[in-house]
């Protein structure tokens, strides 16, 4: 008998629904970011002004949901269940990993890749500051699937995006600096509207407004 959405969500946690995005996401606690937690203590770093450490993200019910999603990733059946949850709920064809949080390990990254492979018609976007995990994954397993756009995120506000590292790995970048494609959201009620540049591997760098 096929599991209900409620049964799946009991195991995986619910999907997040960033108001800016065309579809769903999967968020985890910002305080559990490995590199991000270190950068949060560095003046003028992007993580020092992290939106996911304030506002609704600090509400008790939201923090509980974030923690549940993080813990669920360790489950052996997480890939199967989260793939099924996204398949049933995501109708836009676009999904974001980590509107809050980041990759925790190479194993975590492998699981994200497995989900992308399970859902080839869905385009996934993964912004990350865990360059080490990404580099180690590529060295061991090769390139990411075409429907998974991995963007290496800059560390500093107005700092250069990690273009050299990204080019070496065959990836794209993003940052908070007037360089490359400018995210149009600030000019359209902070929403993606019809823009899908973040998911597009042909867009080499995207510049976001600090928020």
Helices and strands as residue ranges (DSSP letters): H 5-12, E 25-26, G 30-32, H 34-39, G 46-49, G 51-53, G 55-58, H 60-72, H 78-89, E 94-97, H 106-118, E 123-128, H 131-141, E 148-153, H 163-169, E 172-175, E 181-182, G 185-187, G 197-199, E 205-207
